[in-house]
């Protein structure tokens, strides 16, 4: 039977472990790396009044990211537009079609992908720093850091990150990465490069905003007076022009406050002063150990 000395030694060890976890330096416990906002960061302006729904961007994205893809000519099939489509682990961008009340024969086609927010909710939600906002404007994911908690999927206001549920070993979080590898070589993102009607304009974000507002000013009958992504969730690298209200094109009403604003302070506070798993398990083990010890002494 265990002695009182054994019990005191065990509790002393437990106290040391728990204290180390609870008194750790708060400045070292953050939910992700510091994001970088360069005034020269890149972006894409999407003019939905120009897009023809060819879906070449979908094909180019699949090829650029080594995803399963049918031949390019198969993407001209417009029957896919009969139902709303969402991005998934094998489709990092998709195009959907919406009625044009001004011209029923010329519907609006809208491309969707990661918005690459200036203040990304996925980055804030990630407890291990697997997401980063690069100076180029891209929000990227690091598989070596990810622990598969999928908090990013819950946090994203645009419901973008997708998880490879069908992979038992080494599943990944998949989303548009803004073709950072191509950009590093001085090339355009794959979807921008292949667009046959130049519905996608790549450049510095500030310059794209000037272009967007100039188009609205020159053709007020063509566009609603709103650049989606200029202020939404604090600003995004992908921005849109449209001839209909964005809510009618399935764009979420997300407000202008950065998405992490509400939760970041709470989450960082929790992880700055939390009891790490080893201390929690030690505490539970202590309760079980002491309960068993008292039972043995009683017997």
N, C-alpha and C positions, 0 to 999 in steps of 0.2 A: 504494500500500500504506500502511496506517495506521501511524503512528509510536508510539514508546513514550510520547511526551508525550500523544498522543491517548488512549492506554489509561489513563494516570494520571488524566487529566481525567475520563474516563468513570467510572472507579472512584470518584473523589472525589464525583461527582454521585450515584452509586448509594448510597454510604455515607451521604450526607446524607438521601436519601429513606428508606432503611431505618431509620436511627437515629430519624428523626422518627416513624416508625410504631411502632418497638419501645419508645421511651421516652415515649410519650404518657401523659397523666395517667390512672391507673387509675380515679379517681373519676368520670371523664367517660364511661367505657365500661361501660355497664350494659345488661342485656338487656331492660329495659322500664321504664316509669314507676313511681314509688313508688305502690303501691296504698293505698287509703284504706279503713279499717274504722271506720265510724261506729257508735256504740252504738245509733243510731236507724235503722240500715239496714233496708230492707224485706225481706220474704220471702214465701213462699207455703207453706202447709201443705196437703199433698195427702192426703186420706183415701181410700185405695183401697177401703175397705169401703163407701163411699157411692157411688163412681163407678158409673154405669150403662152406660158405653161408648157414649154417644150420639155422640161425636166432634164435637160442636158446637165444642169448643175448637180442633180441627184447622181447621175452616172459618173460625172467627173469626181465627185466627192468619194464615191465608193472605190474608184480606181486609185485615187490618191492615198487612200487609207487601207488598201488591201482588203476591202470588204467584198463579199460575194456580189457579183454584178452580171446581169444579162447583157447581151449586145446593146449598143447605143440605140439602134433603131427601135428596139422594143420599148424604150421609154417614151415613145410618141403615143402610146396607148392612153387615151384620155378617159377610159372607163374607170380608172382608179379614182377619178374625181367625184364619183357618185357617193362616196362616204368620206367623212373627215379622217384625215390621216395624222398620226403622231410620229415623232422621231422615236427611234428605238436603237438597240445596240448594233443593228446592221444598217441603219439608215440615219445618218447624222444630220441630214437635211431633207426636208420633204416640201412639196408644193401642193397647195390646196386651191380650189376654185370657188369663187363666190359670184353671185348674180350682180350685174351692173344695171341698176334701175334706169339709167340714162340711155343705155344701149344693150338690150338683152342679148344681142348677137356677139357682143364683145365683153365677156365676163372678166372679172378681176382675178388674176392668179397671184398667189402670195407664197413666197418662199419663207420657210421657218428653219431656224437653227439656233445654236447657243447665241445669246445676245452679247456676251462678253462684257458684262456690267463693269462700270468703273469701280463700284463698291460691291463685289460679288457676295451674294448670300452663301453660295457654296463654300467659298474660302472661309467666311466667318464661322460657318457651322462645322467645318472639318476640325476635329479635335487633335489631329496629328500633323496638320500642315501639308496635306497632300495636294492642295490647290494653291496656285500662285497667279497673280496678275502681273504680266510682263510689261516692260516699258513699251513694247510694240502695241500694246492694247489687248493682247490675247490673254484669256484665262485658261490655264493648262492644268492637267492632272498628272500627278506622279504616282505611278503604280507601286514603286518601291516603298512609298510612305503609307499608302492606303491600307486600312485594316478592315475594309468592307462594312463599316457601320451604316452606310447609306444615308447619313444625316443630310448630305448634300442634296439628295433627291427630294427630301421633305422640305428643305429650306428654299429651293429654287422657286421664285415666283412665276417662272415660265415653264416649269415642269420639264426641264431639258435633260439632266443626267439620266442615263439608262444603265441598268445593271445586267450583266451577262448571267442570267439565272440558269441557263442551260449548260453552263460550264461548272463541273464539280471541282476542278482544280484550277486555281489562279484566275477566277473570274475578274473582269475589269469593269470599271465605270467608263462608259463610252459617251462622248459628246464631241461636237465640232471643236477643233483646236486652232481654228483660224489659219490652218495650214502653216504653222510656225516654221516647219522645215523648209517649205518653199519660200517663205518670206526671208528666211535667213540666207537664201541663195539669191535674193534679189528678184524673185519671181512673184507673180500674182497668186492669190489663193485659187485653187482649182476651179471653184464655181464661178468666180469672177472672170477668169481667163477664157472659159468656154462659152459664156453667155453670148448668144448670137445677136441679141438686140440691145446690148449694153444697158440692161435693166439694173445691173450692179456696178456701182462706181467705187473703186478702191482709192484711198488717199488718206491724208491727215484729217483727223476728226473735225478740227475747227474749220478747215477749208470745205469739207463736205457739208457742214451746217450752213456755211455761207451759200454754197451752191443750192442747197435745198430751199432756203428762204428766197433765193433769187427766182427759182422756178415757180414757187407759189406766187410771188409778186407779179411775175410775167404772165402767168396763166391761172388766175384765181378761179376761173370756171372749171378748170381741170382738177384742181387739188382742194382738199380741205385744208384749212389754215392750221396745220399741226404737223410737226416733225416728231413722229413717235421714236422715242429713244433719246431725244435731246435732254429731257429732264426726268423721264420715267426712272424710278428707283435710283435717282441720283445721276443718271446718265448711262448710256450704253455705247459700245463701239459699233454696233449695227443699228442703223436708223432707217426709218421708212417714210415714204410719201404715199398718199392714197387719195382716191377720188370719192371714197365713202368714209364715214366715221369709223375709226379703228375698232370700236366695240362691235360693229357689224361685220368685221372681218376676223372675229375671234381673237383679237388682241386683248389680253387681260387688262383690267383697270387696276393698276398697281400703285398709283400715286407717285409723288416726286421724291419722297423721303427714301434714302438708301435702305434697301431691304434688310441689311443686318442691324439697322439702328435700334430696333426694339429689343432684339434678343442678345446682341453682342455683349452689352455690359453685364447682363445677368449671367450669360454663359461663361464669360471670362472670369467673373467673380467666383463662380462655382469651381472652375478649374484652377483658379489661383490658390484657393484655400481648401481644396478637396482632400479627402482621405484616399490615397491611392489604393488600388485593389489589394496589394499585399498587406496593407494595414487593416483593411476591412476584413479580409480572410483571417488575419491574426486575431481580430476582435471576436469574430464568430467562433474561431477555434478555442479561444479562451473561455467563452461562455460554456461551450460543450465540455471542455476539459475540467472546469471547476464544478460543473453540475455532476459529471461522472465521479469526480473525486469525493464530493459530499455524499453521494449515494454509497460509495464504497466505505467511507468512514462510518456512515449510519449502520451499514450492515455489520 
